[in-house]
Amino acid sequence: MANVIFKVGTKALFDALEQKDTNTLYWLEDVQELYKGNLLFATGKAASQTAAGLMSAEDKVKLDNLSAGTVAGLTPVDATIVIADGEEGTKTIGVQVSKVEGNTIEIEDDGLYVAKDNTEYAIEKLGDAAEGYSATYRLKKTVDGSSSYVGAEINIPKDLVVQSGSVKTVTDVADDIPTLAIAKVEGLQDALDGKAVESDITDAIAALDVEDSAVDGQVVSAVAETDGKITVTRRALVANDIPELAQNKITGLTTALAGKQDNITFETAYDASTNKAATMTDVDAAETAAKEYTDTALTWGSF
């Protein structure tokens, strides 16, 4: 077997060695590590609940984060959770109950407890009825054996005494309503006799139909309604009823005017009886007559 050399130093001195001897054990005091050459051979002893030793970096972070009222990794989400310091450095987790008045939650040895509501209600008939009534009832409230009346008295009139009866839960409203003849309902038939029937309504609507047609030379001057019936009033058409129209609003007018002479000039004052303006038809007729004219007085051989 080869001899083993044992050296003691720090982590910095070990890292500074350019070459580690494989037959040498290096004990690094500051980090509690043992190397055989470049190979990590062992570390210091880990701490436990009964003996001191090494602590991992993760455990150290958890230890540093511990504070009063917390447990590593646990934080109360609201006031119902209570984390407290126990004996010998331990932690306890408990439940906190609100002290607001009316809260019925209690903490028992086996957990939370909500007391049962022991309130009961009953309708009780009083021994003496109120004056003028056949019976008087009161609503009685009982809490944990202690009773008291609540609300006003319920007085039953003498002419509305119920000899017997039963309580029924309505499941189908239609089935629980009896069929009654019209004659059994006082005044119903008389009321129905005065109501309109379908033919009354259709006839009234038909009477509203009014036919009306356009009238030549007349315009609508007014429209009136009386009891749903519409009437129309007309009058004669006058010049003011015809709106003034621009030249471009009359189809073809601009084109037709473009082919006409702009101005006609007369040598003397215009007289409708003597100064007649010729139309194109007059001009065409005059041209034709000129072409066909023959002077019978001028013939050859008359000189």
Phi, psi and omega in degrees: 000144181280152176287145180249131179261137182245125180232146180239136180190201180250170179297322181295317179295322181294317181292334181284344179293125179289329181220129179260133181282126182292344179258019181239136174264127181248118177257116182262106188293322187289332180248002178056049179236147180239122180246146168245099190069232177271356186269124176291118186264323182194161174238174178296166183288133179288147179287152177223181180287346182246345183217148178286158180176197182284153177233135180289162179298322179296319179293326180293321178298316179297320180295319181292332182278349180291135175214168182300134178084009178226162173234145183308122179083356182238134177223131180301132180276335177201187186286351180284342180254130180234122175251121185232164177279130178258197179282149176054041175079005180280168178241147177237147178241126182225176179250134179252134182253134180297142180262013178296138183299135180100347178288123183260004180282132179233154178260118177252174182298328184258009177137195180282149183222132176248119183294140179290141178285110183264024180275131178232148178236144178207146176268125185242134177275127181283153181295324180244126179283154176295153184299130179090359181238156181278333180202154178228133181238155176225149176272122183254132177251130181237123179236116180051042176087351180260124186248152176202153179275143178230151178078179182275166178290150176250108184258131181258118178298153183295330182271006179233037181284129177267116180288318179201163179181177180214156179263128181235135177273124181284122178254327178225107185301319183299321181289335184270355178263120182288156177276127182244138174285152181302323182294339181282345180259114186299128176079356183292317182296317179298321179294321180289327181297331181272003182268152179286144174261177185300320182294328177298320182290314181295322178295319180296322179291320180297326181294341180279344182290121180232125177270141180212137182236158179293148179240126181300136176077007180233154177233158178283124182256339181199150176231127182231158179227131177224120181053039176084355181258131185260133176237149183241134177248137182240165173211168182292146178286129178241169185300323182293344178285342182266118182289151176289130183249136176289155182302322183285353178272351180256116186300125175082354185292316181299318179294319180295320181289333182296334181271002181262156177291135184294313185224147173243125183251129177251144181289329178240179179299141184290132177231120185298333183281335183245325181264085180267135177275125181280143174269173179298327179294319178298319181294315180299319180294320180294321179296318181295318180295324180293320181293329184265003185288136176229125180270105183290341181281338182251106180227159179292140176092008180268353179278000000 
